[in-house]
Amino acid sequence: MQKKARKTRRQLLASKAAVQQQLINKANALTNPLETLDKFHEYITTDYTIKLSCIRAKDAQPECLSWIFDIMERNMKDMYEQSTWGWDAAEKQAELTEEMAWYLIASCNDKFLGFSHFRFDIDNGDVVLYCYELQLESEIRRKGLGRFMMSALESMAYQNQMLKIVLTVFKRNLSAIQFFYTLG
Ligand SMILES: CC(C)(COP(=O)(O)OP(=O)(O)OC[C@H]1O[C@@H](n2cnc3c(N)ncnc32)[C@H](O)[C@@H]1OP(=O)(O)O)[C@@H](O)C(=O)NCCC(=O)NCCS
């Protein structure tokens, strides 16, 4: 009897995993997860009309990729170097261009202003939208764009039946911690 119950539990776990994998595959099969979320296509400040687009990392143009590597280094290299991880440019570039990677890109007149690297993934047994990066140029910070991009990620997570958004942040990145706390 006990053996049978254990098998049933195993089966339940297997079917849960299969359903989760289907959700991930479905989300990853989209051409553009932002397409139907009209209110996140544009963000207007006093100085900028910012366009948001969502693409797979593997479809990013070379100039977009080189800007992404560049802003990562400018914004984060020091913080990585001060951590036990250290900064490994090749490893970071590989992570940023993996098959599952998506980018949410903010730009104005062909000038890149910010990006988020995210993935639809399974984390600790839950389907999640995993936010690997949220990086803005300094000129556009504190104008609500970070909050707007996080809302766009939340909507894409919700629309694709992801349970939550997951992210990690360095303990010494106090401004980012403040930002994420403010967002709840
Ligand atoms: C962290 C980051 C994405 C925030 O984006 P942003 O567009 O500047 O943030 P917002 O303007 O949307 O801020 C929303 C709220 O968060 C809080 N906040 C944002 N930046 C803050 C800071 N530097 N210090 C304290 N609070 C901050 C504020 O409450 C702010 O609301 P307010 O401006 O009305 O007071 C951006 O500063 C950035 O790209 N930083 C460098 C890269 C980085 O550290 N990324 C996070 C790695 S995980």
The ligand as an SDF file (V2000), in Angstrom:
LIG
                    3D

 48 50  0  0  0  0  0  0  0  0999 V2000
   18.9700   49.7400  -10.2430 C   0  0  0  0  0  0  0  0  0  0  0  0
   18.3930   50.4270  -11.4800 C   0  0  0  0  0  0  0  0  0  0  0  0
   17.9730   49.3780  -12.4960 C   0  0  0  0  0  0  0  0  0  0  0  0
   17.1680   51.2420  -11.0370 C   0  0  0  0  0  0  0  0  0  0  0  0
   16.5110   51.7930  -12.1720 O   0  0  0  0  0  0  0  0  0  0  0  0
   15.9690   53.3150  -12.1650 P   0  0  0  0  0  0  0  0  0  0  0  0
   15.2550   53.5550  -13.4280 O   0  0  0  0  0  0  0  0  0  0  0  0
   17.0840   54.2210  -11.8500 O   0  0  0  0  0  0  0  0  0  0  0  0
   14.9550   53.2830  -10.9480 O   0  0  0  0  0  0  0  0  0  0  0  0
   13.5410   54.0490  -10.8610 P   0  0  0  0  0  0  0  0  0  0  0  0
   13.7000   55.4520  -11.3250 O   0  0  0  0  0  0  0  0  0  0  0  0
   12.5080   53.2340  -11.5630 O   0  0  0  0  0  0  0  0  0  0  0  0
   13.3200   54.0240   -9.2930 O   0  0  0  0  0  0  0  0  0  0  0  0
   12.1520   53.5580   -8.6600 C   0  0  0  0  0  0  0  0  0  0  0  0
   12.3350   53.7710   -7.1830 C   0  0  0  0  0  0  0  0  0  0  0  0
   13.3680   52.9260   -6.6710 O   0  0  0  0  0  0  0  0  0  0  0  0
   14.1290   53.6120   -5.6780 C   0  0  0  0  0  0  0  0  0  0  0  0
   15.5040   53.8360   -6.1520 N   0  0  0  0  0  0  0  0  0  0  0  0
   15.9680   53.7060   -7.4190 C   0  0  0  0  0  0  0  0  0  0  0  0
   17.2940   53.9640   -7.4670 N   0  0  0  0  0  0  0  0  0  0  0  0
   17.6560   54.2910   -6.2160 C   0  0  0  0  0  0  0  0  0  0  0  0
   18.8950   54.6840   -5.6310 C   0  0  0  0  0  0  0  0  0  0  0  0
   20.0140   54.8030   -6.3700 N   0  0  0  0  0  0  0  0  0  0  0  0
   18.9310   54.9480   -4.3050 N   0  0  0  0  0  0  0  0  0  0  0  0
   17.8130   54.8410   -3.5470 C   0  0  0  0  0  0  0  0  0  0  0  0
   16.5870   54.4820   -4.0490 N   0  0  0  0  0  0  0  0  0  0  0  0
   16.5260   54.2040   -5.3660 C   0  0  0  0  0  0  0  0  0  0  0  0
   13.4290   54.9620   -5.4720 C   0  0  0  0  0  0  0  0  0  0  0  0
   12.4680   54.8250   -4.4610 O   0  0  0  0  0  0  0  0  0  0  0  0
   12.7800   55.1750   -6.8090 C   0  0  0  0  0  0  0  0  0  0  0  0
   11.6620   56.0220   -6.7690 O   0  0  0  0  0  0  0  0  0  0  0  0
   11.8860   57.6330   -6.7830 P   0  0  0  0  0  0  0  0  0  0  0  0
   12.8980   57.9530   -7.8460 O   0  0  0  0  0  0  0  0  0  0  0  0
   10.5160   58.1580   -7.0970 O   0  0  0  0  0  0  0  0  0  0  0  0
   12.3740   57.9870   -5.4270 O   0  0  0  0  0  0  0  0  0  0  0  0
   19.4200   51.4150  -12.1260 C   0  0  0  0  0  0  0  0  0  0  0  0
   19.8290   52.3360  -11.1460 O   0  0  0  0  0  0  0  0  0  0  0  0
   20.6700   50.7340  -12.6810 C   0  0  0  0  0  0  0  0  0  0  0  0
   20.6810   50.3290  -13.8390 O   0  0  0  0  0  0  0  0  0  0  0  0
   21.7370   50.6480  -11.8680 N   0  0  0  0  0  0  0  0  0  0  0  0
   23.0200   50.0900  -12.2970 C   0  0  0  0  0  0  0  0  0  0  0  0
   22.9710   48.6290  -12.5810 C   0  0  0  0  0  0  0  0  0  0  0  0
   22.4970   47.7970  -11.4120 C   0  0  0  0  0  0  0  0  0  0  0  0
   23.0080   47.8810  -10.2990 O   0  0  0  0  0  0  0  0  0  0  0  0
   21.5000   46.9600  -11.6980 N   0  0  0  0  0  0  0  0  0  0  0  0
   20.9170   46.0480  -10.7480 C   0  0  0  0  0  0  0  0  0  0  0  0
   21.6940   44.7940  -10.8070 C   0  0  0  0  0  0  0  0  0  0  0  0
   20.7600   43.4550  -10.2160 S   0  0  0  0  0  0  0  0  0  0  0  0
  1  2  1  0
  2  3  1  0
  2  4  1  0
  2 36  1  0
  4  5  1  0
  5  6  1  0
  6  7  2  0
  6  8  1  0
  6  9  1  0
  9 10  1  0
 10 11  2  0
 10 12  1  0
 10 13  1  0
 13 14  1  0
 14 15  1  0
 15 16  1  0
 15 30  1  0
 16 17  1  0
 17 18  1  0
 17 28  1  0
 18 19  1  0
 18 27  1  0
 19 20  2  0
 20 21  1  0
 21 22  1  0
 21 27  2  0
 22 23  1  0
 22 24  2  0
 24 25  1  0
 25 26  2  0
 26 27  1  0
 28 29  1  0
 28 30  1  0
 30 31  1  0
 31 32  1  0
 32 33  2  0
 32 34  1  0
 32 35  1  0
 36 37  1  0
 36 38  1  0
 38 39  2  0
 38 40  1  0
 40 41  1  0
 41 42  1  0
 42 43  1  0
 43 44  2  0
 43 45  1  0
 45 46  1  0
 46 47  1  0
 47 48  1  0
M  END
$$$$
